[in-house]
Structures are given as C-alpha cells and as structure tokens.
C-alpha cells in the first residue's frame, strides 16, 4: 500500500520524474505523457460520476480504479527480470468492459448517423471523458511504437472509450443528438 507523508519532494523541479522501476526520465517523455493522459481521463470520469445514477456510478468507480492500474502499468517499463512483478492490466479487466458495453448497448436503437457530444449533463461529461480517453489511447499508441507496452492496457483504453460512448447515448435516453452533414452549409 502507498503511504505518503509529504506531497512535495522537490525531485521533479528539474523536469524529471521517477518511473515505477525508480529510473528517472523527462516529464516530457512518451511514457510520462501516456500515463499523464490516463490520469486526465480518470479525472474526466470522476466529473461524469457527479451526474451518474447508482448503477452507472458503480461502473465508473470501478473504471477509475482500473485507470490507476493502467497508469501504474504504463509507469513501469518492461524488464526481462524485474525485482518485483509489476502491476499489469489483465484481459479480465478488458472483458469486463466488453460485458458492460454489451449490457448497456442492448437497450439502444441502432445508430443512423454520427452522434454529437451533447445532450444531458451526464452525456456531455461522458463524451468529454470519452474524448480524453481517446487522447490517452493515442499517447499509448505513440509510446508502443517506441518501446514495449502491455497490449491489455491499450485494449482497455479502447474498450473504455466505447463504453463511455454507449453510456453517453444511454444518458440521453435514446434521444441521440445526431450530426446532420452540411446542415449549416447554406446559412447566411
């Protein structure tokens, strides 16, 4: 368990931080950017929880905990013989998101157009969380192009953005705010 007695350490004042393996890297590095984006996604999910009913809140609470797992996973580079096994996101966590996607999507009508990120306050917050999660996913893809990354962490972010989209549609009660292509093209 983590025990923090002092929040500031002054160790990051020069633009570097520790990773999970205690190596020091630039705060502008791909790995730090990736888990930083995951942290922002987690914060956006936290804001969405303010509007959620009990059932959705329970799912989002589990997601927030999982996002800390994703961040811890990304924070610890892969080593052939680590001193302590690092925390890694599992296929089971991804499969749980898939079950929730299927369950929530079951009651929704098929889409006839792209959905605008609007509607109820909860839907709008979920769309923001979805967009931030997609950005986090892109950051992890960039990291994975440069060094090894747990594929389950990347899959988790991809499924999470799907779940957030489905939950946003659900929050709009099936009354999707649909994109109307070129609707403003003839506007004066």
C-alpha positions in Angstrom: 0.0 0.0 0.0 1.1 3.5 -0.7 2.0 5.8 2.3 2.7 9.4 1.6 3.7 11.7 4.5 4.7 14.6 2.3 3.3 15.5 -1.1 6.0 17.7 -2.4 9.5 16.2 -2.8 11.3 18.8 -5.0 12.6 15.9 -7.0 10.7 17.0 -10.1 11.7 20.6 -10.1 14.3 20.0 -12.8 11.7 18.5 -15.2 12.4 14.8 -14.4 10.3 12.2 -12.6 10.7 8.6 -11.3 9.0 5.7 -13.1 7.7 2.7 -11.3 11.1 1.0 -11.7 12.7 4.1 -10.0 14.5 5.2 -13.2 14.5 8.9 -13.8 13.1 10.3 -17.1 12.0 13.6 -18.6 8.4 14.7 -17.7 8.1 15.4 -21.5 8.8 11.7 -22.4 6.4 9.5 -24.2 5.8 7.2 -21.2 5.1 10.1 -18.8 2.8 11.7 -21.4 0.9 8.4 -21.8 0.2 7.9 -18.1 -0.4 11.6 -17.6 -3.2 11.4 -20.3 -4.6 8.4 -18.4 -4.7 10.5 -15.3 -6.6 13.2 -17.1 -9.1 10.6 -18.4 -9.6 9.4 -14.9 -10.3 12.9 -13.7 -12.9 13.3 -16.5 -14.6 10.1 -15.5 -14.7 11.4 -11.9 -16.5 14.5 -13.1 -19.0 12.4 -15.0 -19.7 10.4 -11.8 -21.2 13.6 -10.3 -24.2 13.2 -12.6 -24.5 9.4 -12.7 -27.1 7.2 -11.1 -26.1 4.5 -8.7 -25.6 1.7 -11.3 -23.5 3.8 -13.7 -21.6 5.3 -10.8 -20.6 1.9 -9.6 -19.2 1.0 -13.1 -17.4 4.4 -13.3 -15.9 3.9 -9.8 -14.5 0.5 -10.9 -13.2 2.2 -14.1 -11.4 4.9 -12.0 -9.7 2.2 -10.0 -8.7 0.3 -13.2 -7.4 3.6 -14.7 -5.0 3.8 -11.8 -3.9 0.2 -12.7 -3.4 1.4 -16.4 -1.3 4.3 -15.1 0.8 2.0 -12.9 1.2 -0.4 -15.8 2.4 2.3 -18.1 4.6 3.9 -15.4 6.7 0.7 -15.1 8.8 -0.2 -18.2 9.0 -3.9 -19.2 12.2 -5.6 -17.8 13.3 -9.1 -18.5 13.9 -9.9 -14.8 12.2 -7.4 -12.6 12.9 -7.4 -8.9 9.2 -7.3 -8.2 6.5 -8.3 -10.6 4.9 -5.0 -11.9 1.2 -4.4 -11.9 -0.2 -5.1 -15.3 -3.7 -4.7 -16.7 -5.3 -8.0 -17.5 -7.5 -9.5 -20.2 -10.2 -9.9 -17.5 -10.4 -6.2 -16.9 -10.9 -5.6 -20.7 -13.5 -8.4 -20.9 -15.5 -6.8 -18.0 -15.7 -3.6 -20.1 -16.9 -5.6 -23.1 -19.7 -7.2 -20.9 -20.7 -3.7 -19.7 -20.7 -2.4 -23.3 -22.9 -5.3 -24.4 -25.3 -4.8 -21.5 -25.7 -1.1 -21.9 -25.9 -1.2 -25.7 -28.6 -3.8 -25.7 -31.4 -1.3 -25.0 -30.2 1.3 -27.6 -31.5 1.6 -31.1 -29.0 1.2 -33.9 -27.3 4.5 -35.0 -28.4 6.2 -38.2 -25.8 9.0 -38.0 -22.8 10.1 -36.0 -23.6 11.4 -32.6 -22.7 14.9 -31.5 -21.2 15.1 -28.0 -24.2 16.8 -26.4 -27.5 16.1 -24.6 -27.9 15.8 -20.9 -25.2 17.0 -18.5 -24.2 13.4 -17.8 -24.0 12.6 -21.6 -21.9 15.7 -22.2 -19.5 14.8 -19.3 -19.2 11.2 -20.6 -18.4 12.5 -24.1 -15.6 14.6 -22.6 -14.3 11.6 -20.7 -14.5 9.6 -24.0 -12.6 12.1 -25.9 -9.9 12.4 -23.2 -9.7 8.6 -23.1 -9.2 8.5 -26.9 -6.3 11.0 -26.5 -4.8 8.8 -23.8 -5.1 5.8 -26.2 -3.2 7.8 -28.9 -0.5 8.6 -26.4 -0.1 4.9 -25.5 0.0 4.0 -29.2 2.8 6.5 -29.7 4.6 5.0 -26.7 4.1 1.5 -28.0 5.7 2.5 -31.3 8.9 3.4 -29.3 9.1 0.8 -26.6 7.2 -2.3 -25.3 3.8 -1.7 -23.8 1.3 -4.2 -22.3 -1.3 -4.7 -25.1 -4.0 -5.2 -22.5 -3.5 -1.6 -21.3 -4.1 -0.3 -24.8 -7.1 -2.6 -25.3 -8.5 -1.3 -22.0 -8.4 2.3 -23.2 -10.0 1.4 -26.5 -12.9 -0.5 -24.8 -13.3 2.2 -22.2 -13.9 4.8 -24.9 -16.5 2.5 -26.4 -18.2 2.1 -23.0 -18.2 5.9 -22.4 -19.8 6.5 -25.8 -22.5 3.9 -25.1 -23.2 5.3 -21.6 -23.5 8.8 -23.1 -26.1 7.5 -25.5 -27.9 5.8 -22.6 -27.7 9.1 -20.6 -29.6 10.8 -23.4 -32.4 8.2 -23.0 -32.2 7.1 -26.6 -32.7 10.7 -27.8 -29.3 11.0 -29.5 -28.1 14.4 -30.8 -27.3 13.4 -34.3 -24.9 15.0 -36.8 -26.6 16.5 -39.8 -23.9 16.7 -42.6 -23.7 20.1 -44.2 -26.7 21.4 -42.2 -25.1 24.8 -42.0 -23.6 25.0 -45.5 -26.3 27.3 -46.8 -26.5 29.5 -43.7 -26.3 33.2 -44.4 
